[in-house]
């Protein structure tokens, strides 16, 4: 979905012989082993012909992305970043200004006798998006600018799993946010993330086990109720997108995986800067890959899924000694007890609480090894309430990871935690609306 400009920056940095071979120079040459990994077969049935304006469109998107990642930035600095003439940059900047995508802001100090530089910014003024995170227990909302910066605090309400009731409640909350901002800004759309498999084109939720949904149309009735564009995505993929969107430095995005542990387990995979979806929009569903076929029953109906071992409910069940396979109601204490409560007890010397968390850490590490063995990402991100106990479970996670990783190097894959306070799911929901403007056009 979000390819940005990594491929083009790779090409720019390659040897001249390769650039000439693919049309970036005047003469052809042999391909080298150094760049063989960039090869992508052209699908003879699905392709897009490069037209006269294609290179300009690509350069425009590169300029827009560089302004976002380096703002405030002057035209001269932008030309240096792009490695092109200032005249070319001026044409691109004027187009972006005319479309209202960027604006000219403060003036910098002049370095000589020339004019003082005027800095460029992404224009997120008077425009915002609404992010929605639907979970099995609660639904969260947040308004952000086009760069994902929160404009107001997060609000939430209890999730009613009856679709019509949920849409009605959600529409009421969204209309309230729009009414509060209508005098100062315009809502550009609503991004919604759900804990399940989705078809982003149709906006249908294909299967959300923790919500009990199968093949439900969430997008159309919500869009009709609020009269705004709606984008629907899987929560794990949204978290991965949020991480790509958050990369605003010179670091290469590369391949990454994001594991969100909450009511369930969501996983998003990024390969070569693109979200991995698969033929049937179920790629990356590692939460439903079994650790043991004789394990506890999962919300999806199968037994032994990774989610059944590491979700918040699984961790709490372990602490309270509750067998998740038994269809018994929760005790009053467990029904109101949270992962945060469990972590607090562990820090206050409750050995049973610490053991429950460390068991979850071990199962988490085993599942992470499966992701690494299958996808080999350059970096893993872990999100969810469990990250507040990372200092208590990190050794358990890494020991289990080392057991199942296929190589010593794979076992040392970098792991970073993303705190609940960073709202990765909501930031990903916001990016569903804002990020496509920065995506690179696909050619061939």
LOTOR-408306 format. One record per residue (C-alpha): x, y, z. Coordinates in steps of 0.05 Angstrom, whole numbers, plus 5000, padded with zeros to 4 digits. Layout:
XYZ/...
END
This chain:
500050005000/505250505022/511450414979/513751144987/520451254953/525050704979/525650354911/527450994876/532551194928/535650504920/536050604845/539151294853/544651004897/546350424850/552350384803/551750764739/551950144696/545549884728/542050544723/543650574649/541049864641/534250044668/533750714633/536951184683/542651304635/543951324560/547150644550/545249944571/549749474611/549448804646/545648714711/550148584770/549248094827/549148674875/542348894851/539248224833/534648274893/531048864861/528448444804/520848404800/517448014745/512548414703/505648094704/503548054631/496248114651/496748654703/501449224688/501649974681/505150304623/509850884638/507251514604/510452184589/508552464657/510451834697/517452064717/514652744738/509252414780/514551994814/518952594828/512952964855/511552414905/518852384925/518853134937/512453084978/515252525020/521952885031/518253505054/514353095104/520552745131/525153355133/520453945146/521754505153/525854465089/527754995038/527454914962/535054904959/535554365012/530053974977/533954004911/540153744947/536153174979/533352984911/539953064875/536853504821/536754224797/533154764835/529054934773/526154234772/524554284846/521254964838/516454674786/514654094832/513854544893/509355024855/504854444835/504454204908/502954914932/497454994880/494254344903/494454554976/498753964996/504354405024/505155125047/510655635055/512155815127/517756155164/523756485131/530756245149/537256615156/540756785091/547556475080/550057015032/547557574989/541657174962/534557164986/533056855053/530256145044/522856025055/521355365090/516354865063/511454455106/506153935094/499554315098/495653975154/492254625174/484754635174/484553895157/484253295202/482352555203/478752125254/481851475276/477650905304/480250265338/474749745348/476549205399/472548645429/471349025494/471949765478/472250225417/477150815417/477051465376/482152015365/482452615319/489352765287/492253225236/494652945169/501452775200/498352355255/499152865310/493452805360/488953415363/484753195423/485252635474/482851925462/475651765478/472451085483/465950705494/463849985506/463749575443/456949275425/458348695379/451548765344/453849115281/447949585272/448349815345/455849915341/455350325277/449950765308/454050885370/460351005330/456951485281/454351895340/461351965369/464352155301/458952675287/460352975356/467853045339/466153355271/461453845304/466754055354/471754205297/467254465241/468855195254/476455095247/477754485204/474953975155/474953235166/478352865108/475852185126/475451635179/480251055187/477650445223/481749855247/478749195271/481648565303/480448115243/481547985170/479048515123/478348675049/480849395045/477749504977/470649324996/471349515069/468448845090/470748485153/471947775129/472947455197/473847775265/473747205316/473847625379/467848025353/464147425325/463847745256/464147395189/463547755122/460248375150/459849045113/462649565160/464850095111/458550265071/453450345128/458350745170/460151205111/452751315097/451451485170/456951995176/457352235103/464952175103/469951715068/471451095109/477550645105/477549965140/483749555156/486348985200/489249255266/495848885259/497049165189/494949855213/500349815268/505549625216/503250195172/503750675231/510950455242/512650585168/508951255173/512951435236/519651345201/521452075190/529052035192/534351765145/533551045168/531450555114/524650245129/526449565102/522648935125/519148945192/513748585231/509048885282/505748445335/499948755372/497948365435/491248555466/484448205467/487447805410/494047805371/494748205307/500848175262/502748635205/508548485158/512248995115/516648745058/520549235016/516449805046/509749495027/504449185072/503848435058/496648235043/496647585005/491747314954/485947285003/487747855050/489947385106/497547425100/500947525167/495647185210/500846875255/496146955314/492346355287/498345915272/498345355325/503945275376/500644615395/494644255365/492944025436/493044715465/487445165491/481545355447/482346005409/476946515393/477346285320/474845595340/481445225330/485844975386/492945155404/493445805365/498946295386/493546795406/490646285455/497246295493/499147035493/492847465489/490947875550/485347375566/490246795562/495047135610/489647295660/486746595655/493546315671/493946745733/487046575758/487745835741/481845855694/481445335639/479645725575/476845075545/471445055597/465445475580/464545755649/463146485667/468946885694/469347035768/467347735789/474647895804/477247655737/471848015698/474348695723/481748515729/486548785676/493448645650/495649295683/493049025750/496948385739/503348755723/502449185786/501748555828/508048255797/511948875813/509448855885/512148155897/506447705874/510347095849/504246795816/503047425776/510347445755/510146715734/503846835691/507247415656/513647035644/509846445616/506546915567/513547195551/515946495534/510046355488/510947045457/518146875441/516246215408/511246565363/516247105346/521046565324/515746305275/515147005245/522647075239/523546385208/518046525157/519147255139/526047435166/524448165182/529948655198/526348885261/520448665304/515849145340/511548925399/505449325420/499949235471/499049265546/504048705558/509749185537/509049525605/512148895634/517748835583/523248885636/519948295671/519047845610/524548045561/529247495582/523746965576/521947235506/529047215481/530646535511/524646225476/526246595411/533346305413/530445605421/526345625357/530046105312/533545735255/540146115261/543946475315/543547115274/536047055268/535446975343/538747655351/533548015308/532348705338/526048765380/522949435398/516949555442/511650075427/507950315488/500350365494/501151115503/503751165431/496950905406/499850505347/492950245326/489850935325/495951225289/495250675238/487850835230/489651565217/494851365166/489650985126/486751655108/493052085103/498551625078/495951465008/497552174985/504952004995/504951324961/509351224900/505651064835/506650344810/509650264741/509949594704/
END
